[in-house]
Amino acid sequence: MSLSRNSEFLQIAFDSRPVLTAYAYSILRDWGLAQDIFQDAVISMNEKHAEIKADSPIKWLKSVIRNKAIDHIRKNERNKNRNEQLSILLEKKFDQFLSDDSIQQFQDKEKALQSCMAKLKPESRKVIVDFYKTKLPCEKIGLLYKKSTNAIRLILSRSRADLRYCVKKQIEDQP
């Protein structure tokens, strides 16, 4: 029982990784540190899974992430001029965002986006990846594909519209 409970908690943690890492980032303002804090929190969850209430592994992880992030800030005396009101406001927003329904909606949208990306024309998919993942400007992408900058912008615009429509349609069609 304990091993399957631990496995279940770990699966929940890894399914919620993007959201929880973003929460850590909102406190730390550093993606690398946010990922480290998430990993530390999952290690803690693995070690202390018997103490966690079955209905609240995400809440438990969120509080561990928050505490570890604040400890890191205190130890390294970073962000001395942090705005405490902003931190409180961000925490309230993340409380709303970290509900089970919100996490499921995020995961559904992520799956829909992956599916819709696969449906794009190969050239459009490559342009999207070059622009968003590789962070190349339109001018460089145009040089790569021997197209004008405006043609690249048009491909991006149409691809975004296609993705927006496809994701919306897939989300609406879900049972």
C-alpha positions, 0 to 999 in steps of 0.5 A: 500500500505504501509503495503504491501510494508513494508512486501515486504521489510521485506521478501527481508531482511529475504531472504537475511539474510545469505548474509547480516549477512556475510557482517556484519561479514566481518566488525565486525569479530564476528557472534553474533554481525553480527546477532545483527547488521542485526536485528537492520538494519531490525528494522530500515527498518521496522520503515523507510520503507516509505523513502526507494526507492522501487528498492533498499532495499538491498542497503539501508540495506547494508549501514545501516549495514555498518554504524551500524557496524562501529558505534559499532566498534567506540563505543567499540574501537575494532579493533584499528589496522583495515586495512582500505584497507582491509575493502574497498576491502571487501566492493567492493567484497560485492557490487558485491556479493549483486546484486539481481542476486547473492542473487538469485543464492545463494538462488537457491544453498541453496535450491538445497543443501537442496534438495540434502541432502534429497536424500543422504542415511541416514547414509551419511546425518548423517555423513555430519551433524556430521562433518560440523554442529556438527564439530566432527572429523572423529575419533569421528564420526567413534566411533559413527557409529562403523566405521574406520576413513578411512571409515568415510573419504570415506563417506564424500568424496563420499557424497561431490561428490554426493552433488556437482553433484546433486547441479550442475545438479539442478542449470543447470536444472532450467528454 
